[in-house]
Amino acid sequence: MGSTTDSQLRIVIVGGGIGGLTAAIALRGPNRHITVLERSRMLHEVGALISLQPNASKLVTQWGLDPFLAGARPLADRGFRLFDKTGKVVTEVPLHTERFGSDRVLYHRQDLHAGLREAAVSTSLPGSPVIIRTAAGVVACDAERGIVTLANGEQVQGDLVVGADGIKSVVRSAVLGDEDAAKHVPIPTGLSAYRVLMPLSLLEAVPDLPLSVSTWEPAITSMVVGGDRRVIMGPGRGGELYGMVALVPDPPVDNDKRAEEEDNSWVRPGSKAELQAAYEGFPQWLLDIFGTAPDADIGLWQLRDLDPLPRWSRGRTIIIGDAAHAMLPTQGQGASQSMEDAEALAAFLADYTESKPSEEQLLAALQKVWEARYERVSLIQAYSRQQAKPATDAGSNKVTLNPGEFLAYNCDYNGAVDWLARQKKSKA
Ligand SMILES: Cc1cc2nc3c(=O)[nH]c(=O)nc-3n(C[C@H](O)[C@H](O)[C@H](O)COP(=O)(O)OP(=O)(O)OC[C@H]3O[C@@H](n4cnc5c(N)ncnc54)[C@H](O)[C@@H]3O)c2cc1C
């Protein structure tokens, strides 16, 4: 681990996912010593597509990350096209750069993660490169003092600890304390998601496929909805890949397997036959797309989220991303919100580059992050639950889901300082 000096702000980030890596990048600057502690070996980011919404892709550019992500062949999404269960187009929501100052951008998760990792350790961004330690799982945290303990017993101390350790966060428990931690556990939402990733070229074999589904220039996100089922799908990696997320009610779990699922990551391999059965009665071309997917590339995620927490920080420690506000993926805002958290942390600590903040100044900065972020993120969590409701009227095929409903609130965003000012003005 690189040596530190007394004048440096030592930042320890637990978790090297999108939240942790972007926090590390955003916080880089003079007199900062940043370490990311990641439990895994960082070899197995999920094989699925992910969209960054305009509120987050704006940050990609602001942080100078475009060159690091160019190899990921990001695709700018030009809108949503909604099909009903009969295969008829019922709504279109166009997206264009001018609307929110940036695009909704589609990536392969592994490419996005690799680009962020490269940026974090690069010498061409401000400040010193971030130190990333893999196979460094944190098992305990003294939030007040900013000390984390690794599985091998080693202790790492920071002036600031950022818990970006995902929905099953260890740091969250330390921040909340035992009583609140027991009350705020991830909640099964009753929904699961099949994730499918395949070469886009496989779609050529699907008869009667609407042209807009298979083209990637321009890239369009297609949604096929009916009752409590919906599929969100589109191209990725410069048109090489095609990704799908298909929501279904939680499949029943055998009682003898329940404990095992609790311990595991709530993920299991999905089967093509199960997926096709869940979408019986949907357009044949949709079932045919499922049919062309290689079995090995189908996974089933049980979806859980969190209720808004009573606090995100204690002493020198703050939680961000899914650790603080895991949400349903129905608006594709989870990772984007973790990036907003990263921006907020950096913005409220921006004054402390010549010398490090006193404890009082640090706590005041963490309080500002809460003030700027809590109401917004809690609302986006609630909107994500609302967007998960059945997409059609009960008993009819009339589509009530509007994928554009919360777009303006979610995407019209220019950083935490601006948001706090807008909030104060609107409440004055
Ligand atoms: C089906 C599905 C589709 C989605 N689609 C989108 C989308 O299109 N757009 C979007 O913005 N979001 C989407 N999301 C949500 C998004 O994936 C998450 O919100 C986002 O990945 C959260 O990032 P994070 O860094 O907070 O947590 P994570 O990605 O969970 O990262 C946490 C990291 O911490 C590490 N870690 C965990 N515990 C420890 C420990 N004790 N010590 C050290 N390291 C630890 C983990 O190994 C991991 O690397 C989707 C989610 C799902 C389930």
Ligand as a Chemical Component Dictionary entry (heavy atoms), coordinates in Angstrom:
data_LIG
# 
_chem_comp.id                   LIG 
_chem_comp.type                 NON-POLYMER 
_chem_comp.pdbx_formal_charge   0 
_chem_comp.three_letter_code    LIG 
# 
loop_
_chem_comp_atom.comp_id 
_chem_comp_atom.atom_id 
_chem_comp_atom.alt_atom_id 
_chem_comp_atom.type_symbol 
_chem_comp_atom.charge 
_chem_comp_atom.model_Cartn_x 
_chem_comp_atom.model_Cartn_y 
_chem_comp_atom.model_Cartn_z 
_chem_comp_atom.pdbx_ordinal 
LIG C1  C1  C 0 -31.528 -6.747 -13.439 1  
LIG C2  C2  C 0 -30.867 -5.432 -13.080 2  
LIG C3  C3  C 0 -30.709 -4.461 -14.066 3  
LIG C4  C4  C 0 -30.141 -3.211 -13.744 4  
LIG N1  N1  N 0 -29.997 -2.282 -14.726 5  
LIG C5  C5  C 0 -29.491 -1.068 -14.405 6  
LIG C6  C6  C 0 -29.334 -0.061 -15.411 7  
LIG O1  O1  O 0 -29.620 -0.285 -16.593 8  
LIG N2  N2  N 0 -28.854 1.151  -15.025 9  
LIG C7  C7  C 0 -28.499 1.423  -13.725 10 
LIG O2  O2  O 0 -28.075 2.553  -13.438 11 
LIG N3  N3  N 0 -28.603 0.490  -12.769 12 
LIG C8  C8  C 0 -29.089 -0.741 -13.070 13 
LIG N4  N4  N 0 -29.187 -1.698 -12.114 14 
LIG C9  C9  C 0 -28.752 -1.376 -10.733 15 
LIG C10 C10 C 0 -27.226 -1.380 -10.593 16 
LIG O3  O3  O 0 -26.710 -2.622 -11.013 17 
LIG C11 C11 C 0 -26.823 -1.123 -9.164  18 
LIG O4  O4  O 0 -27.585 -0.086 -8.605  19 
LIG C12 C12 C 0 -25.348 -0.729 -9.118  20 
LIG O5  O5  O 0 -24.545 -1.752 -9.637  21 
LIG C13 C13 C 0 -24.932 -0.428 -7.684  22 
LIG O6  O6  O 0 -23.579 -0.166 -7.656  23 
LIG P1  P1  P 0 -22.796 -0.223 -6.274  24 
LIG O7  O7  O 0 -21.384 0.086  -6.605  25 
LIG O8  O8  O 0 -23.485 0.609  -5.250  26 
LIG O9  O9  O 0 -22.942 -1.717 -5.774  27 
LIG P2  P2  P 0 -22.410 -3.069 -6.435  28 
LIG O10 O10 O 0 -22.413 -3.009 -7.907  29 
LIG O11 O11 O 0 -23.159 -4.170 -5.770  30 
LIG O12 O12 O 0 -20.890 -3.129 -6.010  31 
LIG C14 C14 C 0 -20.515 -3.445 -4.687  32 
LIG C15 C15 C 0 -19.076 -3.925 -4.712  33 
LIG O13 O13 O 0 -18.645 -4.094 -3.365  34 
LIG C16 C16 C 0 -17.992 -5.351 -3.247  35 
LIG N5  N5  N 0 -18.193 -5.772 -1.853  36 
LIG C17 C17 C 0 -19.344 -6.218 -1.296  37 
LIG N6  N6  N 0 -19.150 -6.469 0.008   38 
LIG C18 C18 C 0 -17.859 -6.176 0.271   39 
LIG C19 C19 C 0 -17.047 -6.218 1.457   40 
LIG N7  N7  N 0 -17.565 -6.623 2.624   41 
LIG N8  N8  N 0 -15.759 -5.841 1.390   42 
LIG C20 C20 C 0 -15.232 -5.388 0.197   43 
LIG N9  N9  N 0 -15.952 -5.350 -0.959  44 
LIG C21 C21 C 0 -17.244 -5.720 -0.904  45 
LIG C22 C22 C 0 -18.680 -6.253 -4.267  46 
LIG O14 O14 O 0 -17.862 -7.347 -4.629  47 
LIG C23 C23 C 0 -18.903 -5.265 -5.409  48 
LIG O15 O15 O 0 -17.788 -5.200 -6.254  49 
LIG C24 C24 C 0 -29.727 -2.948 -12.412 50 
LIG C25 C25 C 0 -29.837 -3.940 -11.422 51 
LIG C26 C26 C 0 -30.406 -5.176 -11.758 52 
LIG C27 C27 C 0 -30.545 -6.222 -10.676 53 
# 
loop_
_chem_comp_bond.comp_id 
_chem_comp_bond.atom_id_1 
_chem_comp_bond.atom_id_2 
_chem_comp_bond.value_order 
_chem_comp_bond.pdbx_ordinal 
LIG C1  C2  SING 1  
LIG C2  C3  SING 2  
LIG C2  C26 DOUB 3  
LIG C3  C4  DOUB 4  
LIG C4  N1  SING 5  
LIG C4  C24 SING 6  
LIG N1  C5  DOUB 7  
LIG C5  C6  SING 8  
LIG C5  C8  SING 9  
LIG C6  O1  DOUB 10 
LIG C6  N2  SING 11 
LIG N2  C7  SING 12 
LIG C7  O2  DOUB 13 
LIG C7  N3  SING 14 
LIG N3  C8  DOUB 15 
LIG C8  N4  SING 16 
LIG N4  C9  SING 17 
LIG N4  C24 SING 18 
LIG C9  C10 SING 19 
LIG C10 O3  SING 20 
LIG C10 C11 SING 21 
LIG C11 O4  SING 22 
LIG C11 C12 SING 23 
LIG C12 O5  SING 24 
LIG C12 C13 SING 25 
LIG C13 O6  SING 26 
LIG O6  P1  SING 27 
LIG P1  O7  DOUB 28 
LIG P1  O8  SING 29 
LIG P1  O9  SING 30 
LIG O9  P2  SING 31 
LIG P2  O10 DOUB 32 
LIG P2  O11 SING 33 
LIG P2  O12 SING 34 
LIG O12 C14 SING 35 
LIG C14 C15 SING 36 
LIG C15 O13 SING 37 
LIG C15 C23 SING 38 
LIG O13 C16 SING 39 
LIG C16 N5  SING 40 
LIG C16 C22 SING 41 
LIG N5  C17 SING 42 
LIG N5  C21 SING 43 
LIG C17 N6  DOUB 44 
LIG N6  C18 SING 45 
LIG C18 C19 SING 46 
LIG C18 C21 DOUB 47 
LIG C19 N7  SING 48 
LIG C19 N8  DOUB 49 
LIG N8  C20 SING 50 
LIG C20 N9  DOUB 51 
LIG N9  C21 SING 52 
LIG C22 O14 SING 53 
LIG C22 C23 SING 54 
LIG C23 O15 SING 55 
LIG C24 C25 DOUB 56 
LIG C25 C26 SING 57 
LIG C26 C27 SING 58 
# 
